[in-house]
Amino acid sequence: MTVTAYSPAQKSLHWLIALLIVGLYLLTFGEEFYERGHPMRATIWWLHISFGLLLLGLVLARLGLRLVRGIPALPPTMTPAERGASHLVHLGLYALMLAVPLIGVVLTWLRGDTLTFFGLFSIPSPVAADRTLGRSVKEIHELAANLILALAALHMAAALWHHLVRRDGVLGRMLPDRQADRETGLAD
């Protein structure tokens, strides 16, 4: 059987991860509404860290599914350059989706804070607080987050171009389509 679309689980993870990335990015702007020392700033960062850890877990699950289920082949009409660009963008997105939360973990610990996941568990910092190094790591974290958004925008533009101009079904492989999922045997 030839796989023509991602599984419903892969699709769900794709869209949930996309929403989490945008939500995490927007959440960081929430602290600007509160003065330093305001309890809401701490809540915003607690949520940012917790959702960042959730993102890391979902990306790992998505990578696992990708290894187990595979991915649909790209359309034969795509040129070798397009295929190469697609692979590079996906590789960059996965690398950044793993790196940004991991850098965030390091940043949290360099600030001397305990890593917590929605209050369900906590991991105290295994390293001494180092605010100077923390500032540098924060810049790397922010740069990597901006790179994710730039690559995601490129990814989205390419998907729309394939859908609206090329009409080759690339975007359709990731869109919810219960009938197509049943016909290809991908319904979970």
C-alpha positions in Angstrom: 0.0 0.0 0.0 1.3 3.4 -1.0 0.9 6.1 1.7 -0.6 9.2 0.2 -1.3 11.2 3.3 -0.1 11.5 6.9 -2.0 9.5 9.5 -4.6 11.3 11.6 -2.2 11.1 14.6 0.6 12.7 12.5 -1.8 15.4 11.3 -3.0 16.1 14.8 0.5 16.4 16.1 1.5 18.7 13.2 -1.3 21.2 13.8 -1.0 21.0 17.6 2.7 21.7 17.4 2.1 24.6 15.0 -0.4 26.1 17.4 1.9 25.6 20.4 4.8 27.3 18.6 2.7 30.3 17.8 1.2 30.3 21.3 4.5 30.1 23.0 5.9 32.9 20.9 2.9 35.2 21.7 2.9 34.2 25.4 6.4 35.8 25.7 4.9 39.2 24.9 2.5 38.9 27.8 5.2 39.8 30.3 5.5 43.3 28.8 2.1 44.1 30.2 3.4 43.7 33.8 6.1 45.4 35.8 9.1 43.5 37.0 8.3 41.6 40.2 4.5 41.4 39.3 3.3 37.8 40.1 1.7 37.6 36.6 5.2 37.7 35.0 6.2 34.6 36.9 2.9 32.9 35.9 3.6 33.7 32.2 7.1 32.2 32.4 5.8 29.2 34.4 3.3 28.6 31.5 5.9 29.3 28.9 8.2 26.7 30.4 5.4 24.1 30.9 4.1 24.5 27.3 7.7 24.5 26.0 8.2 21.1 27.7 4.9 19.9 26.2 6.2 21.0 22.8 9.3 19.0 23.3 7.3 15.9 24.2 5.0 16.3 21.2 7.9 16.8 18.8 9.5 13.6 20.1 6.2 11.8 19.7 5.9 13.2 16.1 9.5 12.0 15.3 8.6 8.6 16.7 5.5 8.4 14.6 7.5 9.5 11.5 10.0 6.7 12.1 7.2 4.1 12.6 4.6 5.2 10.1 6.9 6.9 7.5 5.8 9.8 5.4 4.0 10.0 2.0 6.2 10.4 -1.0 6.5 13.8 -2.6 4.8 14.3 -5.9 6.9 13.1 -8.9 6.4 16.5 -10.5 8.7 18.1 -7.9 12.2 18.9 -9.2 15.3 17.7 -7.4 15.9 21.2 -6.1 12.4 21.4 -4.7 12.8 18.1 -3.0 16.1 19.2 -1.5 14.7 22.4 -0.3 11.7 20.6 1.2 14.0 18.2 3.1 16.3 21.0 4.3 13.3 23.0 5.6 11.9 20.0 7.4 15.3 19.1 8.9 15.7 22.7 10.1 12.2 22.8 11.6 12.7 19.5 13.5 16.2 20.6 14.7 14.8 23.9 15.9 11.7 22.3 17.5 14.1 20.2 19.6 16.7 22.8 20.2 14.5 25.7 21.3 12.9 23.8 24.3 16.2 22.2 25.2 17.9 25.6 25.2 15.0 26.9 27.3 15.7 24.2 29.9 19.3 25.3 30.1 18.2 28.9 30.3 15.8 28.1 33.2 18.5 26.4 35.1 21.1 29.1 34.4 18.6 31.6 36.0 18.7 29.4 39.1 15.0 28.4 38.6 13.5 25.0 39.0 12.1 23.4 35.9 8.5 22.5 36.3 5.8 21.0 34.1 2.4 22.4 35.1 3.2 21.7 38.7 3.1 17.9 38.0 6.9 17.5 38.5 9.9 19.7 39.1 13.6 19.3 38.4 15.9 21.6 40.4 18.8 23.2 38.5 21.8 20.8 38.4 24.0 23.8 37.7 24.8 27.0 39.6 23.0 30.1 38.6 24.9 32.2 36.1 23.0 35.2 35.0 25.7 36.4 32.6 25.8 33.1 30.7 22.0 33.0 31.0 21.7 36.3 29.1 23.8 34.8 26.2 21.7 31.6 26.2 18.5 33.7 26.3 19.7 35.5 23.1 20.3 32.1 21.4 16.9 30.9 22.6 15.2 34.0 21.1 17.2 33.8 17.9 16.3 30.1 17.5 12.6 30.9 18.2 12.6 33.6 15.5 14.3 31.1 13.1 11.5 28.6 13.8 8.9 31.3 12.8 10.8 32.2 9.7 11.2 28.6 8.6 7.5 27.9 9.4 6.5 30.8 7.3 8.6 29.5 4.4 7.1 26.0 5.0 3.5 27.5 5.0 4.2 29.6 1.9 5.5 26.5 0.0 2.5 24.5 1.1 0.1 27.2 -0.2 2.1 27.5 -3.4 1.8 23.7 -4.0 -1.9 23.9 -3.2 -2.9 27.0 -5.0 -0.5 27.1 -7.9 0.9 23.6 -8.5 -2.2 21.8 -7.3 -0.2 18.7 -6.7 -1.7 17.6 -3.4 1.2 18.4 -1.1 -0.9 20.4 1.3 -3.8 17.9 1.1 -1.6 15.2 2.7 -1.6 17.2 6.0 -5.2 18.5 6.0 -7.9 16.7 7.9 -9.8 14.5 5.5 -11.6 11.7 7.2 -12.8 10.1 3.9 -9.4 10.1 2.4 -8.0 8.6 5.6 -10.5 5.8 5.5 -9.8 5.1 1.8 -6.1 4.9 2.3 -6.4 2.8 5.4 -4.9 5.6 7.6 -7.8 6.1 10.0 -6.6 5.3 13.5 
